Amino acid sequence: MRTLTTAAEVVEVLGGPAEVAVLTRRGNTAAYNWKNFFPPNTYVVMQGALAEKGCAAPPNLWGMVVREREPEARVS
C-alpha cells in the first residue's frame, strides 16, 4: 500500500479537486481550498476511496492528533 504524505498527493490520486468535491459532497471551491489538510468529517470517505486505489494517508492530514507509540520496554 502506498502512503501519501501531503494533501496535494491525496487530491491527485483521487482525481483532482473536482472529483474530491463530488466524493465528499462539498462544493468545488471548498475542495480547491484544501491545500494543507482536509475537514475531519471527510476522513472515512476519503480513506475508503484511497484504499480502493491501494493508497493511504496519515490522519494528521485531517487535523487529527495521533498518539505516538511508546518505546518498547526492555526486559532484562
Order of alpha helices (4+ residues) and beta strands (2+ residues): beta-alpha-alpha-alpha-alpha-beta
